[in-house]
């Protein structure tokens, strides 16, 4: 199954009209929802490369990571030194290890790792 969420019309979340008009969209083959897959022109990153505030939102972008990387990706819950929780998609364990070397994370939980 291609979809990871039950709410098939929930994305895009930020500036939806602008996003749909001006950004490249991945269209889910299962439910037909549009998911922003646009590359940032300055950094070459996509929305799924950044941390999210909730697991629910992170799951919305997991399929775009899978598609972009041409393999199954996974979600980790990260807890910072100040106790802030965030969720991040990683393409593989090597990408996770590189992130952990550059960022202070005091707790790490595998939420939906499919690698």
Residue, then its C-alpha position, 0 to 999 in steps of 0.5 A: x500500500x502506498x499511503x501511510x495516512x487515513x486522511x487523504x485530503x490533508x496536505x499541503x498544510x502551509x500556504x496550500x493554494x500557493x503550494x499547489x500552484x507553484x510547487x511540484x506535487x507528488x500525487x499519491x497513487x492510492x488516495x490521490x492527495x497532493x504532497x509537496x515535493x518541491x526542492x528548495x533552490x538554495x539548499x536543494x532540500x525538500x520539505x521532508x528533510x526538515x524536522x516536524x512538530x508531530x508524528x501525524x504531520x511527519x507521516x504525511x510526508x513519508x511517502x515523498x521521502x520514499x519516492x525521492x530516495x527510491x527506497x523505503x525511509x523511516x521516522x524517528x522521534x528526537x528529543x533535544x537537550x531542552x526536552x523539545x520533541x520533533x520527528x524527522x524522516x531519514x533515508x537510511x541509518x547512515x543519514x541518521x548517524x550523520x544527523x546525530x553527529x551534527x545535532x545534540x539529541x538526548x533521546x531517540x525513538x524509532x517511530x516508523x523505520x522501514x529500512 
